[in-house]
Amino acid sequence: MNAKTLTVAALSISTAALPIAGTAFAAAPATPQILSRDAHGRATQVRVDGQAYPVCEGSVQDECINPRQAGLRFGDVPLGYWPGQLASDS
């Protein structure tokens, strides 16, 4: 192979990956299907992308989905910054 062939091959490989990367960001967040609610009307179990998850709350904190991550309009809002000093900096 000569240099010209290698350059063309490299360009075709790099441009082939562009549509795949672009679709990951263009995808809309999944809409949850509420499977069950508590006495207050809040979702306790949802189905997202075909998988059922319990919704995290005070008593359920393991193997559950954050309500905001599931597309529900309640629960903690993730911080956009680290609020303290890193343990590795001390």
Backbone torsions as a table, in degrees:
resi	resn	phi	psi	omega
1	MET	NA	142.7	177.0
2	ASN	-100.9	176.0	-176.0
3	ALA	-63.0	-36.1	-179.5
4	LYS	-64.9	-41.3	179.2
5	THR	-66.3	-41.3	179.0
6	LEU	-63.7	-40.3	179.5
7	THR	-64.1	-44.8	179.4
8	VAL	-63.8	-41.2	179.0
9	ALA	-64.2	-42.0	179.8
10	ALA	-65.0	-40.7	179.1
11	LEU	-66.0	-40.0	-179.4
12	SER	-68.7	-33.3	178.0
13	ILE	-70.8	-45.0	-176.9
14	SER	-69.0	-37.0	179.2
15	THR	-76.1	-23.6	177.8
16	ALA	-67.9	-27.7	-178.5
17	ALA	-80.9	-17.2	-176.4
18	LEU	-61.9	-47.3	-179.8
19	PRO	-61.4	-33.0	179.8
20	ILE	-66.6	-46.0	-179.8
21	ALA	-65.1	-37.2	-178.8
22	GLY	-67.7	-33.2	-178.5
23	THR	-72.6	-25.8	179.8
24	ALA	-65.3	-36.8	-178.6
25	PHE	-84.2	-23.1	-176.7
26	ALA	-82.2	-15.1	-177.0
27	ALA	-67.6	134.9	178.4
28	ALA	-78.2	149.9	177.6
29	PRO	-62.7	147.0	-177.9
30	ALA	-67.7	142.0	176.0
31	THR	-89.6	124.9	-178.0
32	PRO	-76.0	147.4	171.4
33	GLN	-104.1	117.7	-177.6
34	ILE	-77.9	122.6	-178.0
35	LEU	-94.9	-33.8	178.1
36	SER	-152.2	155.9	-180.0
37	ARG	-129.0	157.8	176.4
38	ASP	-90.0	-173.9	-177.9
39	ALA	-64.0	-22.6	-179.7
40	HIS	-92.1	0.0	178.7
41	GLY	89.0	3.2	178.7
42	ARG	-84.1	145.7	179.8
43	ALA	-66.1	134.5	176.1
44	THR	-112.3	-19.6	176.3
45	GLN	-146.5	134.4	-178.8
46	VAL	-132.1	158.6	173.0
47	ARG	-114.7	123.6	178.5
48	VAL	-126.4	125.2	-179.4
49	ASP	52.8	39.1	176.2
50	GLY	82.7	-1.3	-178.7
51	GLN	-112.5	131.9	178.9
52	ALA	-89.7	135.7	179.9
53	TYR	-135.5	142.5	167.4
54	PRO	-74.3	149.4	179.4
55	VAL	-87.8	132.3	179.6
56	CYS	-63.0	139.0	176.5
57	GLU	-154.6	-170.4	-175.9
58	GLY	-54.3	-46.2	-177.2
59	SER	-91.9	-17.7	179.5
60	VAL	-113.3	108.0	-178.2
61	GLN	-130.2	-5.1	178.4
62	ASP	-114.1	142.9	177.7
63	GLU	53.5	47.3	179.9
64	CYS	-136.8	173.8	-179.2
65	ILE	-113.1	136.6	176.5
66	ASN	-62.4	133.8	-177.7
67	PRO	-55.8	-40.6	179.3
68	ARG	-66.8	-37.8	178.7
69	GLN	-66.0	-30.9	179.2
70	ALA	-79.8	-6.4	179.5
71	GLY	92.5	10.4	177.7
72	LEU	-85.9	161.0	-174.2
73	ARG	-103.2	41.8	173.5
74	PHE	-149.6	168.6	-179.3
75	GLY	103.3	177.3	-177.9
76	ASP	-66.4	145.0	175.4
77	VAL	-99.7	125.0	-179.0
78	PRO	-63.9	142.6	177.4
79	LEU	-74.3	148.4	177.7
80	GLY	-92.2	8.9	-178.1
81	TYR	-151.3	164.8	176.0
82	TRP	-88.5	120.5	-171.9
83	PRO	-77.5	-8.4	-175.8
84	GLY	-140.8	-169.2	179.6
85	GLN	-84.1	139.7	177.2
86	LEU	-66.2	144.3	179.2
87	ALA	-62.3	-31.5	-179.4
88	SER	-72.8	-15.1	179.7
89	ASP	-87.5	-9.5	-177.9
90	SER	-88.9	NA	NA
